[in-house]
């Protein structure tokens, strides 16, 4: 398989759309090969069902223009740094050989998001170890960057999504079971959550000198002529 440009990993379907839907849409419009990987099926969500969320995730992926969306089927609320789960994510990384990996930022009110962040970081490192799961070839050049889901944090860099904000809104609107459930129960996601996400993008945009932007965190130094900005 030809290497992809971006592998975006989230704990649940809608995590990636919340944190970097506009950035995904921007790069997809530039013909970048993008794969989304949802770790769980979100079976413990207060609203919706696994079947409904799967359809919503497929619709959102189509709106954003990604190449492929997969689900690892890890138990919801069961993400951990077990050898089994690390191996599963390593297999995904080695299969798609991404230039860049995105994961949730580890400072988040939802434990699944922090656990997903840690799992992806562990897997990205293990993917470069030749003797770890030697049935597949190692890949050592996939830096991990972090997108924000809940909360507002100071980003290390941002992507201008002013032209993609409406596309991001449409992708988020695909998740009706989470944000606008008919007859569902009240959750933090049903109480103006999408408005707060767009407001954060507006604030980040103002800080970055544009209208809307999505912010990202890095735990490594970015080389402008070789890394993310140089590639994209």
NUBA-317784 format. One record per residue: x, y, z of N, C-alpha, C in turn; residue number from 1. Coordinates in Angstrom, 1 decimal, m for minus. Layout:
N
     n.x     n.y     n.z    ca.x    ca.y    ca.z     c.x     c.y     c.z  resi
       X       Y       Z       X       Y       Z       X       Y       Z   NUM
...
// end
This chain:
232
     n.x     n.y     n.z    ca.x    ca.y    ca.z     c.x     c.y     c.z  resi
     0.8    m1.2     0.0     0.0     0.0     0.0     0.9     1.3     0.0     1
     0.5     2.2    m0.8     1.2     3.5    m0.8     1.0     4.3     0.5     2
     2.0     4.9     1.0     1.9     5.6     2.3     0.9     6.7     2.2     3
     0.2     6.9     3.3    m0.8     8.1     3.4    m0.1     9.3     4.0     4
    m0.7    10.4     3.8    m0.2    11.6     4.3    m0.5    11.8     5.8     5
    m1.8    11.5     6.2    m2.2    11.8     7.5    m3.0    10.6     8.1     6
    m2.7    10.2     9.3    m3.5     9.2    10.1    m4.0     9.9    11.3     7
    m5.3    10.2    11.3    m5.9    10.9    12.5    m6.7     9.9    13.3     8
    m6.3     9.8    14.6    m6.9     8.8    15.5    m7.7     9.4    16.6     9
    m8.8     8.9    16.9    m9.7     9.4    17.9   m10.2     8.3    18.8    10
   m10.6     8.6    20.0   m11.2     7.6    20.9   m12.6     7.2    20.4    11
   m13.4     8.2    19.9   m14.7     7.9    19.5   m15.0     8.7    18.1    12
   m15.9     8.2    17.3   m16.3     8.9    16.2   m16.9    10.3    16.7    13
   m16.5    11.3    16.1   m16.8    12.8    16.3   m15.6    13.5    17.0    14
   m14.7    12.7    17.6   m13.5    13.4    18.3   m12.7    14.2    17.3    15
   m12.4    13.6    16.2   m11.6    14.2    15.2   m12.3    15.4    14.5    16
   m13.6    15.2    14.2   m14.3    16.3    13.7   m14.3    17.5    14.6    17
   m14.5    17.3    15.9   m14.5    18.3    16.9   m13.1    19.1    16.9    18
   m12.0    18.3    17.0   m10.7    18.9    17.2   m10.0    19.4    15.9    19
   m10.3    18.7    14.8    m9.5    19.1    13.6   m10.3    18.8    12.3    20
   m11.6    18.9    12.3   m12.4    18.7    11.1   m12.1    19.6    10.0    21
   m11.9    20.9    10.3   m11.5    21.9     9.3   m10.2    21.6     8.7    22
    m9.2    21.2     9.5    m7.9    20.9     9.0    m7.9    19.7     8.1    23
    m8.7    18.7     8.5    m8.9    17.5     7.6    m9.4    17.9     6.3    24
   m10.5    18.7     6.3   m11.1    19.2     5.1   m10.2    20.0     4.2    25
    m9.3    20.8     4.8    m8.4    21.6     4.1    m7.4    20.7     3.3    26
    m6.8    19.7     4.1    m5.8    18.9     3.4    m6.4    17.9     2.4    27
    m7.6    17.5     2.7    m8.3    16.6     1.7    m8.6    17.3     0.4    28
    m8.9    18.6     0.5    m9.1    19.4    m0.7    m7.8    19.6    m1.5    29
    m6.7    19.4    m0.8    m5.4    19.5    m1.5    m4.9    18.2    m1.9    30
    m5.8    17.2    m2.0    m5.5    15.8    m2.5    m4.6    15.1    m1.6    31
    m4.5    15.4    m0.3    m3.7    14.6     0.6    m4.5    13.3     1.0    32
    m3.8    12.3     1.1    m4.4    11.0     1.5    m4.6    10.9     3.0    33
    m5.8    10.8     3.5    m6.1    10.9     4.9    m6.9     9.7     5.3    34
    m6.5     9.1     6.4    m7.2     7.9     7.0    m7.6     8.3     8.4    35
    m8.9     8.1     8.8    m9.4     8.3    10.2    m9.5     7.0    10.8    36
    m9.0     6.9    12.0    m9.1     5.6    12.8    m9.8     5.9    14.1    37
   m11.0     5.4    14.3   m11.8     5.5    15.6   m11.4     4.3    16.4    38
   m11.0     4.5    17.6   m10.6     3.3    18.5   m11.7     2.5    19.0    39
   m12.8     3.2    19.3   m14.0     2.5    19.8   m15.2     2.8    19.0    40
   m16.3     2.0    19.3   m17.6     2.2    18.6   m18.5     3.1    19.4    41
   m18.0     3.6    20.5   m18.8     4.5    21.4   m20.1     3.8    21.9    42
   m20.0     2.5    22.2   m21.2     1.8    22.6   m21.8     2.2    23.9    43
   m21.0     2.9    24.7   m21.5     3.4    26.0   m22.1     4.8    26.0    44
   m22.2     5.4    24.8   m22.7     6.8    24.7   m24.1     6.9    25.2    45
   m24.4     8.0    25.9   m25.7     8.1    26.5   m26.8     8.2    25.4    46
   m26.5     8.7    24.3   m27.4     8.8    23.2   m26.9     8.1    21.9    47
   m27.8     7.6    21.1   m27.5     6.9    19.9   m27.1     5.5    20.1    48
   m26.9     4.8    19.0   m26.5     3.4    19.1   m25.2     3.2    18.3    49
   m24.6     2.0    18.4   m23.4     1.7    17.6   m23.7     1.9    16.1    50
   m24.9     1.3    15.7   m25.2     1.4    14.3   m25.4     2.8    13.8    51
   m26.1     3.6    14.6   m26.4     5.0    14.2   m25.1     5.8    14.2    52
   m24.2     5.6    15.1   m22.9     6.3    15.2   m22.0     5.9    14.0    53
   m22.1     4.6    13.6   m21.3     4.2    12.5   m21.8     4.9    11.2    54
   m23.1     5.1    11.0   m23.6     5.8     9.8   m23.2     7.2     9.9    55
   m23.3     7.8    11.1   m22.9     9.2    11.2   m21.5     9.5    10.9    56
   m20.6     8.5    11.4   m19.2     8.7    11.1   m18.9     8.5     9.6    57
   m19.6     7.6     9.0   m19.4     7.5     7.5   m19.8     8.7     6.8    58
   m20.9     9.3     7.2   m21.4    10.6     6.5   m20.4    11.7     6.8    59
   m19.9    11.8     8.0   m19.0    12.9     8.3   m17.7    12.7     7.5    60
   m17.2    11.5     7.4   m16.0    11.3     6.7   m16.1    11.6     5.2    61
   m17.3    11.4     4.6   m17.6    11.7     3.3   m17.6    13.2     3.1    62
   m18.2    13.9     4.1   m18.3    15.4     4.0   m16.9    16.0     4.0    63
   m16.0    15.4     4.8   m14.6    15.9     5.0   m13.7    15.5     3.8    64
   m14.1    14.4     3.1   m13.3    14.0     1.9   m12.2    13.1     2.2    65
   m12.2    12.3     3.3   m11.1    11.5     3.7   m11.1    10.2     2.8    66
   m10.0     9.6     2.7    m9.8     8.4     1.9   m10.5     7.2     2.5    67
   m10.3     7.0     3.8   m10.9     5.8     4.4   m11.1     6.1     5.9    68
   m12.1     5.4     6.5   m12.3     5.5     7.9   m12.4     4.1     8.5    69
   m11.7     3.8     9.5   m11.7     2.5    10.1   m12.0     2.5    11.6    70
   m12.4     1.4    12.2   m12.7     1.3    13.6   m12.1     0.1    14.2    71
   m11.3     0.3    15.3   m10.6    m0.8    15.8   m11.4    m1.7    16.8    72
   m12.6    m1.2    17.2   m13.4    m2.0    18.1   m12.9    m2.2    19.5    73
   m12.1    m1.3    19.9   m11.6    m1.4    21.4   m12.8    m1.0    22.2    74
   m13.0    m1.7    23.4   m14.2    m1.4    24.2   m14.2     0.1    24.6    75
   m15.4     0.6    24.5   m15.6     2.0    25.0   m15.4     2.1    26.5    76
   m14.6     3.1    27.0   m14.2     3.2    28.3   m13.2     2.1    28.7    77
   m12.6     1.5    27.7   m11.6     0.4    28.0   m10.3     0.6    27.3    78
   m10.0     1.9    26.9    m8.7     2.2    26.2    m7.6     2.1    27.2    79
    m6.6     1.4    26.9    m5.5     1.3    27.9    m4.2     0.9    27.1    80
    m3.1     1.1    27.8    m1.8     0.8    27.2    m1.4    m0.7    27.4    81
    m2.4    m1.6    27.0    m2.1    m3.0    27.0    m1.3    m3.4    25.8    82
    m0.6    m4.5    25.8     0.2    m4.9    24.7    m0.7    m5.2    23.5    83
    m1.9    m5.8    23.8    m2.9    m6.1    22.7    m3.3    m4.8    22.0    84
    m3.6    m3.8    22.7    m4.1    m2.5    22.1    m3.0    m1.8    21.4    85
    m1.8    m1.8    22.0    m0.6    m1.1    21.4    m0.3    m1.8    20.1    86
    m0.4    m3.2    20.1    m0.1    m3.9    18.9    m1.2    m3.6    17.8    87
    m2.4    m3.4    18.2    m3.5    m3.1    17.2    m3.2    m1.8    16.5    88
    m2.8    m0.8    17.3    m2.6     0.5    16.7    m1.3     0.5    15.9    89
    m0.2    m0.2    16.4     1.0    m0.4    15.6     0.7    m1.0    14.3    90
    m0.2    m1.9    14.2    m0.5    m2.6    12.9    m1.1    m1.5    12.0    91
    m2.0    m0.6    12.5    m2.6     0.4    11.7    m1.5     1.4    11.2    92
    m0.6     1.8    12.0     0.4     2.7    11.7     1.3     2.1    10.6    93
     1.7     0.8    10.8     2.6     0.2     9.8     1.9    m0.1     8.5    94
     0.6    m0.4     8.5    m0.2    m0.6     7.3    m0.2     0.6     6.5    95
    m0.6     1.8     7.1    m0.8     3.0     6.3     0.5     3.9     6.2    96
     1.5     3.7     7.0     2.7     4.4     6.9     2.6     5.9     6.8    97
     1.8     6.5     7.7     1.5     7.9     7.6     2.8     8.8     7.8    98
     2.7     9.9     7.1     3.8    11.0     7.3     3.6    11.6     8.6    99
     2.3    11.8     9.0     2.0    12.5    10.3     0.8    11.7    10.9   100
     0.9    11.6    12.3    m0.2    11.1    13.1    m0.8    12.1    14.0   101
    m2.1    12.2    14.1    m2.8    13.1    15.0    m3.5    12.2    16.1   102
    m3.5    12.7    17.3    m4.2    12.1    18.4    m4.8    13.1    19.3   103
    m5.7    12.7    20.2    m6.3    13.7    21.1    m5.2    14.3    22.1   104
    m5.4    15.5    22.5    m4.5    16.1    23.5    m4.8    15.4    24.8   105
    m3.7    15.2    25.6    m3.9    14.3    26.8    m4.6    15.1    27.9   106
    m4.6    16.4    27.9    m5.3    17.1    29.0    m6.7    17.3    28.6   107
    m7.6    16.5    29.1    m9.0    16.5    28.6    m9.9    15.9    29.7   108
   m11.1    16.5    29.9   m12.0    16.0    31.0   m12.4    14.6    30.8   109
   m12.4    14.0    29.6   m12.9    12.7    29.3   m11.7    11.7    29.4   110
   m11.7    10.8    30.3   m10.5     9.9    30.5   m10.2     9.1    29.2   111
   m11.2     8.8    28.4   m10.9     8.1    27.1   m10.0     8.9    26.2   112
   m10.1    10.2    26.2    m9.3    11.0    25.3    m7.8    11.0    25.8   113
    m7.6    11.1    27.1    m6.3    11.1    27.6    m5.7     9.7    27.4   114
    m6.5     8.7    27.6    m5.9     7.3    27.4    m5.6     7.0    25.9   115
    m6.4     7.6    25.1    m6.2     7.4    23.6    m4.9     8.1    23.2   116
    m4.7     9.3    23.8    m3.4    10.0    23.5    m2.2     9.2    23.9   117
    m2.3     8.6    25.1    m1.2     7.8    25.6    m0.9     6.6    24.8   118
    m2.0     5.9    24.4    m2.0     4.7    23.6    m1.3     5.0    22.2   119
    m1.7     6.1    21.6    m1.2     6.4    20.3     0.3     6.8    20.4   120
     0.7     7.5    21.4     2.1     7.8    21.6     2.9     6.6    21.8   121
     2.4     5.6    22.6     3.1     4.4    22.8     3.2     3.6    21.5   122
     2.1     3.5    20.8     2.1     2.8    19.5     3.0     3.4    18.5   123
     3.0     4.7    18.4     3.9     5.4    17.4     5.4     5.1    17.7   124
     5.7     5.0    19.0     7.1     4.7    19.3     7.4     3.2    19.0   125
     6.5     2.3    19.4     6.7     0.9    19.2     6.7     0.5    17.7   126
     6.0     1.3    16.9     5.9     1.0    15.5     7.3     1.1    14.8   127
     8.2     1.8    15.5     9.6     1.9    15.0    10.6     0.9    15.5   128
    10.1     0.0    16.4    11.0    m1.0    16.9    10.9    m2.2    16.1   129
    12.0    m2.6    15.5    12.0    m3.8    14.6    11.5    m5.1    15.2   130
    11.9    m5.3    16.4    11.6    m6.6    17.1    10.2    m6.6    17.8   131
     9.5    m5.4    17.7     8.1    m5.4    18.3     7.2    m5.9    17.1   132
     6.5    m7.0    17.4     5.6    m7.5    16.4     6.4    m7.6    15.0   133
     7.4    m8.5    14.9     8.3    m8.5    13.8     7.6    m9.0    12.5   134
     6.3    m9.4    12.6     5.6    m9.8    11.4     5.4    m8.7    10.4   135
     5.6    m7.4    10.8     5.4    m6.3     9.9     6.6    m5.4    10.0   136
     6.9    m4.7     9.0     8.1    m3.8     8.9     7.9    m2.6     9.8   137
     9.0    m2.1    10.5     8.9    m1.0    11.3     8.8     0.3    10.5   138
     8.2     1.3    11.1     8.1     2.7    10.5     8.5     3.7    11.6   139
     9.5     4.5    11.3    10.1     5.3    12.4     9.9     6.8    12.2   140
     9.3     7.2    11.1     9.2     8.7    10.8     7.7     9.1    10.8   141
     7.0     8.9    11.8     5.6     9.3    11.9     5.4    10.2    13.2   142
     5.8    11.5    13.2     5.6    12.3    14.4     4.1    12.4    14.8   143
     3.9    12.5    16.1     2.5    12.6    16.6     2.3    14.1    17.0   144
     1.2    14.6    16.6     0.7    15.9    17.0    m0.7    15.8    17.6   145
    m1.1    16.7    18.5    m2.3    16.5    19.3    m3.3    17.6    19.0   146
    m4.5    17.2    18.8    m5.7    18.1    18.6    m6.5    18.2    19.9   147
    m7.2    19.3    20.0    m8.0    19.5    21.3    m9.4    19.1    21.0   148
   m10.0    18.4    22.0   m11.4    18.1    22.0   m12.2    18.9    23.0   149
   m12.0    18.7    24.3   m12.6    19.5    25.3   m11.6    20.5    25.9   150
   m12.1    21.7    26.2   m11.2    22.6    26.9   m10.5    23.6    25.8   151
    m9.9    24.6    26.4    m9.1    25.6    25.6    m7.7    25.6    26.1   152
    m6.8    25.3    25.2    m5.4    25.2    25.6    m4.6    26.1    24.6   153
    m3.4    26.6    25.1    m2.6    27.4    24.2    m1.9    26.5    23.2   154
    m2.2    26.7    21.9    m1.6    25.8    20.9    m0.2    26.1    20.6   155
     0.6    25.2    20.1     1.9    25.4    19.6     1.9    25.9    18.1   156
     0.9    25.4    17.4     0.7    25.9    16.0    m0.8    25.8    15.7   157
    m1.2    26.4    14.6    m2.6    26.4    14.2    m2.8    26.3    12.7   158
    m3.9    25.8    12.3    m4.2    25.7    10.9    m5.4    26.7    10.6   159
    m5.3    27.5     9.6    m6.3    28.4     9.2    m7.4    27.6     8.5   160
    m8.6    27.6     9.1    m9.8    26.9     8.6   m10.9    27.8     8.2   161
   m10.6    29.1     8.0   m11.6    30.1     7.7   m12.5    29.6     6.5   162
   m11.8    29.0     5.5   m12.5    28.6     4.3   m13.2    27.3     4.5   163
   m12.9    26.6     5.5   m13.4    25.2     5.7   m14.4    25.2     6.9   164
   m14.7    26.3     7.6   m15.5    26.3     8.8   m16.9    25.7     8.5   165
   m17.5    26.1     7.4   m18.9    25.6     7.1   m18.8    24.1     6.8   166
   m17.8    23.6     6.2   m17.6    22.1     6.0   m17.5    21.4     7.3   167
   m16.7    22.0     8.3   m16.6    21.4     9.6   m18.0    21.4    10.3   168
   m18.7    22.5    10.2   m20.1    22.5    10.8   m21.0    21.4    10.2   169
   m20.9    21.2     8.9   m21.7    20.1     8.3   m21.3    18.7     8.8   170
   m20.0    18.5     9.0   m19.5    17.2     9.5   m19.9    17.0    10.9   171
   m19.9    18.1    11.7   m20.4    18.0    13.1   m21.9    17.7    13.1   172
   m22.6    18.3    12.2   m24.1    18.2    12.2   m24.5    16.8    11.8   173
   m23.6    16.0    11.2   m23.8    14.6    10.9   m24.1    13.8    12.1   174
   m23.5    14.2    13.2   m23.7    13.5    14.5   m24.9    14.0    15.3   175
   m26.0    13.8    14.7   m27.3    14.2    15.3   m27.6    13.5    16.6   176
   m27.2    12.2    16.7   m27.5    11.4    17.9   m26.7    11.9    19.1   177
   m25.6    12.7    18.8   m24.8    13.2    19.9   m25.1    14.6    20.3   178
   m25.3    15.4    19.3   m25.5    16.9    19.5   m26.9    17.3    19.5   179
   m27.8    16.6    18.8   m29.2    17.0    18.7   m30.1    15.8    18.7   180
   m30.0    15.0    19.8   m30.7    13.7    19.8   m32.2    14.0    19.9   181
   m33.0    13.2    19.2   m34.5    13.3    19.3   m34.9    12.4    20.4   182
   m35.4    13.0    21.5   m35.9    12.3    22.6   m34.8    11.7    23.4   183
   m33.6    12.2    23.3   m32.4    11.6    24.0   m32.3    12.3    25.4   184
   m31.3    11.9    26.1   m31.0    12.5    27.4   m30.1    13.7    27.3   185
   m30.1    14.5    28.3   m29.2    15.7    28.3   m27.8    15.3    28.7   186
   m26.9    15.8    27.9   m25.4    15.5    28.2   m24.7    16.8    27.9   187
   m23.4    16.9    28.3   m22.6    18.1    27.9   m22.6    18.3    26.4   188
   m22.8    17.3    25.6   m22.8    17.5    24.2   m24.1    18.1    23.6   189
   m25.1    18.0    24.4   m26.4    18.5    23.9   m26.7    20.0    24.3   190
   m25.8    20.5    25.1   m26.1    21.8    25.7   m25.1    22.9    25.1   191
   m25.3    23.1    23.8   m24.6    24.1    23.1   m23.1    23.8    22.8   192
   m22.8    22.5    22.8   m21.4    22.0    22.7   m20.8    22.5    21.4   193
   m21.5    22.3    20.3   m21.0    22.6    19.0   m20.7    24.1    18.9   194
   m21.6    24.9    19.5   m21.3    26.4    19.5   m20.0    26.7    20.2   195
   m19.7    26.0    21.3   m18.5    26.2    22.0   m17.3    25.8    21.2   196
   m17.4    24.7    20.4   m16.3    24.3    19.6   m16.0    25.4    18.5   197
   m17.0    25.9    17.9   m16.8    26.9    16.9   m16.3    28.2    17.5   198
   m16.8    28.5    18.7   m16.3    29.7    19.4   m14.8    29.6    19.7   199
   m14.3    28.4    20.0   m12.9    28.1    20.3   m12.1    28.3    19.0   200
   m12.6    27.8    17.9   m12.0    28.0    16.6   m11.9    29.5    16.2   201
   m12.9    30.3    16.6   m12.9    31.7    16.3   m11.9    32.4    17.2   202
   m11.8    32.0    18.5   m10.8    32.6    19.4    m9.4    32.3    18.9   203
    m9.2    31.0    18.5    m7.8    30.6    18.0    m7.5    31.3    16.8   204
    m8.5    31.5    15.9    m8.3    32.3    14.7    m7.8    33.7    15.0   205
    m8.5    34.3    15.9    m8.1    35.7    16.3    m6.7    35.8    16.8   206
    m6.3    34.8    17.6    m5.0    34.8    18.1    m3.9    34.5    17.0   207
    m4.4    33.8    15.9    m3.4    33.4    14.9    m3.5    34.4    13.7   208
    m4.4    35.4    13.8    m4.5    36.4    12.7    m5.3    36.1    11.5   209
    m6.3    35.2    11.8    m7.3    34.8    10.7    m8.7    34.8    11.4   210
    m9.7    34.3    10.6   m11.0    34.3    11.2   m11.2    33.0    12.1   211
   m11.0    31.9    11.5   m11.1    30.6    12.3    m9.9    29.8    12.1   212
    m9.5    29.1    13.2    m8.3    28.3    13.2    m8.5    27.1    14.2   213
    m7.8    26.0    13.9    m7.7    24.9    14.8    m6.3    24.8    15.4   214
    m6.2    24.7    16.7    m4.9    24.7    17.3    m4.4    23.3    17.6   215
    m3.1    23.1    17.6    m2.5    21.8    17.9    m1.4    22.0    18.9   216
    m1.1    20.8    19.6     0.0    20.8    20.5     1.0    19.8    20.0   217
     2.3    20.1    20.3     3.4    19.2    19.9     4.3    19.0    21.1   218
     4.8    17.8    21.3     5.9    17.6    22.3     7.2    17.4    21.7   219
     7.4    17.9    20.5     8.6    17.8    19.8     8.9    19.1    19.0   220
    10.1    19.4    18.7    10.5    20.6    17.9    10.1    20.4    16.4   221
     9.4    21.4    15.8     9.1    21.3    14.4    10.1    22.0    13.6   222
    10.7    21.3    12.6    11.6    21.9    11.7    10.8    22.4    10.5   223
    10.8    23.7    10.2     9.9    24.3     9.2    10.2    23.8     7.8   224
    11.5    23.4     7.5    11.8    23.0     6.2    11.6    21.5     6.0   225
    11.3    20.7     7.0    11.2    19.3     6.9     9.9    18.7     7.4   226
     9.3    19.3     8.5     8.2    18.7     9.1     6.9    19.2     8.6   227
     5.9    19.3     9.5     4.5    19.5     9.1     4.3    20.7     8.2   228
     4.9    21.9     8.5     4.7    23.0     7.7     5.3    22.9     6.3   229
     6.5    22.2     6.3     7.1    22.0     5.0     6.4    21.0     4.1   230
     5.8    20.0     4.7     5.1    19.0     4.0     3.8    19.5     3.4   231
     3.1    20.4     4.2     1.8    20.8     3.8     1.6    22.3     3.7   232
// end
